[in-house]
Amino acid sequence: MTRYAVGDVQGCHEELKELLGLLNFSWERDEIYFVGDLVNRGPASLQVLRFVRSLGDNAVVVLGNHDLHLLAVAHGARRSKKTDTLEAILAAPDREALLEWLITRPMAHVHTDNSGRTELMVHAGVVPQWTVDTVVTLAREVESALRADPRDLFDHMYGDEPEQWADDLSRKDRLRFTINVLTRLRVCTADGRVDLKWKGKPPAASSPWKPWFEVPERATGDARIIFGHWSALGFVERNRVVGLDSGCVWGGSLTAIDLDSERPRFSVPCGGYQVPDD
């Protein structure tokens, strides 16, 4: 068995099929990890959802911000944006089966190999104060709330506050902060303040804001972390982190790695579709 990880697909179905062909991926033998944002902005979100769901237990998927946005729209807690490409999913005859499958995907996934090395997959990032165990505990709390009463969670999910982690946050603030970090984070400070509006390249070296994975003495520093969400970075592999969002939907490429070997990464270029920036 080979384990592969793939960056943000965002509805790029043809590129995903081409990439899996390049990997020689076997449905029966291999596992494939998706870092979130299966849907939206690209031309074929419905086909991507159907395909990844069809892989069954051979696909490991964590939820990204666009996946949560689709669920919020489907539950009436949010309106579609003009740049969304979710209409085909919402009108599909198998809509309910697809959404039920999506809502049961985790917020974080942990893998420990036979030698005890830990691997953590999230869509965006983690704050420096969180250990892997903290990430898992907080992720499971969000998952439980999402499945128990999705509309209630979505009604309180949006917003950028609180901007800093604290152990005594109220439940609603804790859920919102956890979702924001796991699905939206790019930069933070050493004391765990987050700037959720940051886009583009990393801040200057002199700035107190740093890519979350470059903060010194991060509590998850001993784990290998796999993430997406930051297309402006392109492929990243350093400091025991692997960033896989190479911006396929923006005209870049779709990237995968073999998680269990030192083989080079694999990628296929965007097939010509490029969403307009908003």
KADATA-V571234 format. One record per residue. N is the residue number from 1. RES is the residue in one small letter. PHI is phi as a letter, one per 30 degrees, with the letter a starting at -180 (999 if undefined). BURIAL is b if it has 9 or more other ideal C-beta (glycine too) atoms within 8 Angstrom, else e. Layout:
BEGIN
n->{N N}
res->{RES RES}
phi->{PHI PHI}
burial->{BURIAL BURIAL}
END
This chain:
BEGIN
n->{1 2 3 4 5 6 7 8 9 10 11 12 13 14 15 16 17 18 19 20 21 22 23 24 25 26 27 28 29 30 31 32 33 34 35 36 37 38 39 40 41 42 43 44 45 46 47 48 49 50 51 52 53 54 55 56 57 58 59 60 61 62 63 64 65 66 67 68 69 70 71 72 73 74 75 76 77 78 79 80 81 82 83 84 85 86 87 88 89 90 91 92 93 94 95 96 97 98 99 100 101 102 103 104 105 106 107 108 109 110 111 112 113 114 115 116 117 118 119 120 121 122 123 124 125 126 127 128 129 130 131 132 133 134 135 136 137 138 139 140 141 142 143 144 145 146 147 148 149 150 151 152 153 154 155 156 157 158 159 160 161 162 163 164 165 166 167 168 169 170 171 172 173 174 175 176 177 178 179 180 181 182 183 184 185 186 187 188 189 190 191 192 193 194 195 196 197 198 199 200 201 202 203 204 205 206 207 208 209 210 211 212 213 214 215 216 217 218 219 220 221 222 223 224 225 226 227 228 229 230 231 232 233 234 235 236 237 238 239 240 241 242 243 244 245 246 247 248 249 250 251 252 253 254 255 256 257 258 259 260 261 262 263 264 265 266 267 268 269 270 271 272 273 274 275 276 277 278}
res->{m t r y a v g d v q g c h e e l k e l l g l l n f s w e r d e i y f v g d l v n r g p a s l q v l r f v r s l g d n a v v v l g n h d l h l l a v a h g a r r s k k t d t l e a i l a a p d r e a l l e w l i t r p m a h v h t d n s g r t e l m v h a g v v p q w t v d t v v t l a r e v e s a l r a d p r d l f d h m y g d e p e q w a d d l s r k d r l r f t i n v l t r l r v c t a d g r v d l k w k g k p p a a s s p w k p w f e v p e r a t g d a r i i f g h w s a l g f v e r n r v v g l d s g c v w g g s l t a i d l d s e r p r f s v p c g g y q v p d d}
phi->{999 c c c b b d e d h i c d d d d d d d d d d d h d c e d c c c b c c d j h d b i i d d b d d d d e e d d d d d i d d c c b c d c d d d d d e d d d d c i c a c d c d c d b c e d d d c d d c e d d d d d d d d c d d d a b c b c d d c i d c b b c b d c a b d d d d d d d d e d d d d d d d e d d d d d a e d d d d d c d d k c c d c b d b d c d d e d d d d d d d d d d d c b d b b a c d c i d b c d c d b i d d d d e d d d d b e e d c d d h d d c d d c d c c b b i c d d d i d b b a h i b b c c d c i e d c j d b c c b b d d c b c d d d c a b d e d k d b d d d c}
burial->{e b b b b b b b b b b b b e b b b b b b e e b e b e e e e b b b b b b b b b b b b b e b b b e b b b b b b e b e e b b b b b b b b b b b b b b b b b b e b b e e e e e b b b e b b b e b e e b e e b b e b b b e b b b b b b e e e e e e e b b b b b b b b b b b e b e b e b b b e b b b b b b e b b e e e b b e b b e b b e e e e b e e b e e e b e e e b b b b b b b b b b b b b b b b b e e b e b b e e b e e e e e e e e e e b b b b b e b e e b b b e e b b b b b b b b b e b b b b e e e e b b b b b b b b b b e b b b b b b b b e e e e e e b b b e b e e b e b e e e}
END
